[in-house]
Amino acid sequence: MAELIPPSVHLHEAFLECHAEWGPGLHEDGFGLTADDDVETPEGFAAWVHRLVRLTHPAGEPCPPEKHASPHWIVEDGRVLGGITLRHQFDDDLGQIGYGLRPSARGRGLASWALGRMLVEARTVLGLNRVLIPCLADNLASARTIEHCGGVLEGLRDFEQFSVRRYWIALNE
């Protein structure tokens, strides 16, 4: 049974296995990876996880409110299957929820399940009445996931190298 958990340094090897399955690049939406993040070394991984956890529970060094987010990893039997993040502030380009599943975990309904959980959190914890969720225009599986969870297509937005579909999901009781 899959569960959503906060990022954890204890899952370094499991994360690396997930990351390797995706291959090179920063396309693991939901993990919050940047080009500067070192997830290969234990020290770099711990620093990255610390940054992610601080986004949720600012402690020690202050984290500006516009950087707050709720990152979760989708974990099953000790394996990291993917990640999903609820951004606490509206971002017109990134939307408020980003997610991704490793290729071997797709097609099982995990993305819909995780997205449903984040929609509840957006409504109950953040008090939002709707969220924006974009996905790459050619990612039809993600588009179906968002539509399955109530997404209504606003339209397409073109960026320099890609185009995204923009979906709004109403968060009714």
Secondary structure per residue as TSV (DSSP state, phi and psi in degrees):
chain	resnum	aa	ss	phi	psi
A	1	M	-	360.0	126.6
A	2	A	-	-74.4	153.5
A	3	E	E	-142.6	156.2
A	4	L	E	-98.9	125.3
A	5	I	E	-132.4	157.0
A	6	P	-	-66.9	154.4
A	7	P	-	-53.7	143.0
A	8	S	-	-141.9	135.1
A	9	V	G	-65.5	-20.2
A	10	H	G	-70.1	-11.8
A	11	L	G	-106.4	27.0
A	12	H	H	-56.7	-53.9
A	13	E	H	-62.6	-41.2
A	14	A	H	-65.1	-38.2
A	15	F	H	-65.6	-44.4
A	16	L	H	-60.4	-37.9
A	17	E	H	-62.4	-43.8
A	18	C	H	-63.1	-47.8
A	19	H	H	-60.0	-41.5
A	20	A	H	-65.9	-35.7
A	21	E	H	-64.0	-34.0
A	22	W	H	-69.8	-32.0
A	23	G	-	88.8	-179.4
A	24	P	S	-66.0	151.1
A	25	G	S	120.8	176.1
A	26	L	S	-112.7	40.3
A	27	H	-	-92.5	6.0
A	28	E	-	-80.3	73.7
A	29	D	T	-56.6	140.3
A	30	G	T	101.7	-18.4
A	31	F	S	-94.0	-18.8
A	32	G	-	72.4	27.4
A	33	L	-	-71.9	141.9
A	34	T	-	-120.0	167.7
A	35	A	T	-62.4	-23.4
A	36	D	T	-88.2	-8.1
A	37	D	-	-76.5	132.2
A	38	D	-	-105.2	104.5
A	39	V	-	-102.0	-3.3
A	40	E	S	-76.8	-44.2
A	41	T	S	-86.2	151.0
A	42	P	H	-58.0	-38.3
A	43	E	H	-68.3	-46.2
A	44	G	H	-63.4	-41.0
A	45	F	H	-63.6	-44.0
A	46	A	H	-61.9	-40.2
A	47	A	H	-64.9	-41.5
A	48	W	H	-64.4	-46.9
A	49	V	H	-61.3	-41.3
A	50	H	H	-59.1	-43.1
A	51	R	H	-62.4	-43.0
A	52	L	H	-63.7	-44.5
A	53	V	H	-67.0	-37.0
A	54	R	H	-62.1	-28.2
A	55	L	H	-63.0	-31.3
A	56	T	H	-88.8	-45.8
A	57	H	S	-125.8	79.9
A	58	P	-	-57.4	122.9
A	59	A	-	-143.4	151.8
A	60	G	S	71.8	-115.3
A	61	E	S	-66.0	134.4
A	62	P	-	-67.0	141.9
A	63	C	-	-112.1	123.0
A	64	P	-	-59.3	141.2
A	65	P	G	-53.9	-33.0
A	66	E	G	-68.9	-10.5
A	67	K	G	-98.8	-3.1
A	68	H	-	-67.2	141.6
A	69	A	E	-157.1	166.1
A	70	S	E	-117.9	89.8
A	71	P	E	-83.4	139.0
A	72	H	E	-134.4	147.4
A	73	W	E	-106.4	142.5
A	74	I	E	-92.6	113.3
A	75	V	E	-126.1	139.6
A	76	E	E	-143.3	125.5
A	77	D	T	51.3	40.5
A	78	G	T	78.3	2.2
A	79	R	E	-101.3	134.1
A	80	V	E	-83.2	117.3
A	81	L	E	-97.7	-22.2
A	82	G	E	173.8	-170.9
A	83	G	E	-144.8	155.6
A	84	I	E	-146.7	137.4
A	85	T	E	-131.8	132.8
A	86	L	E	-102.5	116.2
A	87	R	E	-82.8	134.6
A	88	H	S	-80.0	-18.0
A	89	Q	S	-115.8	146.6
A	90	F	-	-66.5	134.3
A	91	D	-	-129.8	112.2
A	92	D	T	-66.1	-22.7
A	93	D	T	-91.3	-48.0
A	94	L	T	-86.9	-14.6
A	95	G	-	74.9	-165.7
A	96	Q	S	-109.5	-14.5
A	97	I	E	-134.3	131.1
A	98	G	E	-127.2	142.3
A	99	Y	E	-150.4	162.7
A	100	G	E	-162.9	146.5
A	101	L	E	-122.4	140.2
A	102	R	-	-60.7	148.9
A	103	P	G	-52.0	-40.1
A	104	S	G	-72.2	-11.1
A	105	A	G	-100.1	-2.0
A	106	R	T	-77.7	158.3
A	107	G	T	83.1	10.0
A	108	R	S	-110.4	0.4
A	109	G	S	85.3	7.5
A	110	L	H	-66.5	-38.0
A	111	A	H	-65.2	-43.4
A	112	S	H	-62.9	-41.2
A	113	W	H	-62.5	-49.4
A	114	A	H	-65.8	-41.8
A	115	L	H	-62.6	-41.1
A	116	G	H	-58.5	-41.3
A	117	R	H	-64.6	-40.8
A	118	M	H	-69.3	-31.7
A	119	L	H	-66.3	-38.9
A	120	V	H	-63.0	-43.8
A	121	E	H	-63.6	-40.2
A	122	A	H	-60.8	-39.0
A	123	R	H	-77.4	-49.0
A	124	T	H	-81.6	-36.8
A	125	V	T	-90.0	-45.0
A	126	L	T	-94.3	-13.1
A	127	G	-	71.4	24.0
A	128	L	-	-77.9	149.3
A	129	N	S	-105.9	-8.3
A	130	R	E	-163.1	157.6
A	131	V	E	-133.5	151.5
A	132	L	E	-101.1	129.6
A	133	I	E	-131.9	112.0
A	134	P	E	-93.2	158.2
A	135	C	E	-147.2	156.2
A	136	L	E	-56.5	139.4
A	137	A	T	-57.9	-32.2
A	138	D	T	-91.8	4.2
A	139	N	-	-92.2	80.5
A	140	L	H	-67.0	-30.7
A	141	A	H	-65.1	-43.0
A	142	S	H	-66.7	-39.8
A	143	A	H	-59.7	-43.2
A	144	R	H	-64.3	-38.4
A	145	T	H	-61.2	-48.2
A	146	I	H	-64.1	-42.7
A	147	E	H	-63.9	-38.7
A	148	H	H	-60.2	-32.1
A	149	C	T	-91.9	12.3
A	150	G	T	102.2	7.8
A	151	G	-	-66.0	135.4
A	152	V	E	-115.3	123.4
A	153	L	E	-67.6	122.1
A	154	E	E	-82.7	-39.1
A	155	G	E	155.4	-167.6
A	156	L	E	-108.9	149.2
A	157	R	E	-129.1	129.9
A	158	D	E	-96.9	133.5
A	159	F	-	-110.7	-177.9
A	160	E	S	-57.9	-45.7
A	161	Q	S	-114.0	-1.0
A	162	F	-	-158.6	170.4
A	163	S	E	-126.2	143.6
A	164	V	E	-123.6	149.4
A	165	R	E	-88.6	139.5
A	166	R	E	-115.5	120.2
A	167	Y	E	-116.7	141.5
A	168	W	E	-109.2	137.8
A	169	I	E	-121.6	122.4
A	170	A	E	-77.6	137.9
A	171	L	-	-108.1	72.3
A	172	N	-	-81.5	156.2
A	173	E	-	-58.7	360.0
